[in-house]
Amino acid sequence: AEEDAEIAQQVKEIQKSKQENSEEQEEYEARVTAQMTAADYEAVETLRALQGASKERQRSVGLSS
């Protein structure tokens, strides 16, 4: 009976550890997603600026797209 109680306690500790790791993993993934979203937004803005500059150059030399 004492051995069963010890095993049950170990199982509880393992489950708690797994839960904590899962929560940490979720937090990490949320942070990475937020960073990627910000980086993607910045990349889109940069591409739009470059496209705008390219169109301006084409207009200034008489090319049309």
C-alpha positions in Angstrom: 0.0 0.0 0.0 2.9 2.4 0.8 4.4 1.6 -2.6 1.1 2.3 -4.3 0.9 5.6 -2.6 4.4 6.5 -3.6 3.7 5.5 -7.2 0.5 7.6 -7.2 2.5 10.6 -5.9 5.1 10.2 -8.6 2.3 10.0 -11.2 0.8 13.2 -9.9 4.2 14.9 -10.0 4.8 13.8 -13.6 1.3 15.0 -14.6 1.9 18.4 -12.9 5.3 18.7 -14.6 3.7 17.9 -18.0 1.0 20.5 -17.4 3.6 23.2 -16.5 5.6 22.3 -19.6 2.5 22.5 -21.8 1.7 25.9 -20.4 5.2 27.1 -21.0 5.2 25.8 -24.5 1.9 27.6 -25.2 3.3 30.9 -23.9 6.4 30.4 -26.0 4.4 29.7 -29.1 2.2 32.8 -28.5 5.3 35.0 -28.1 6.9 33.6 -31.3 3.6 34.1 -33.2 3.3 37.7 -32.0 6.9 38.3 -33.1 6.4 36.7 -36.5 3.2 38.7 -37.0 5.1 42.0 -36.2 7.9 41.0 -38.5 5.5 40.0 -41.3 3.7 43.4 -41.0 7.0 45.2 -41.2 8.0 43.1 -44.2 4.8 44.0 -46.0 5.3 47.7 -45.3 8.8 47.5 -46.6 7.7 45.7 -49.8 5.0 48.3 -50.3 7.5 51.1 -50.0 9.8 49.4 -52.4 7.0 48.9 -54.9 6.0 52.5 -54.6 9.6 53.7 -55.2 9.8 51.3 -58.2 6.6 52.7 -59.7 7.8 56.3 -59.2 11.1 55.5 -61.0 9.2 53.9 -63.9 7.0 57.0 -64.2 10.0 59.4 -64.0 11.7 57.6 -67.0 8.5 57.3 -68.9 7.8 53.6 -68.4 4.4 52.3 -67.5 3.5 49.1 -65.8 
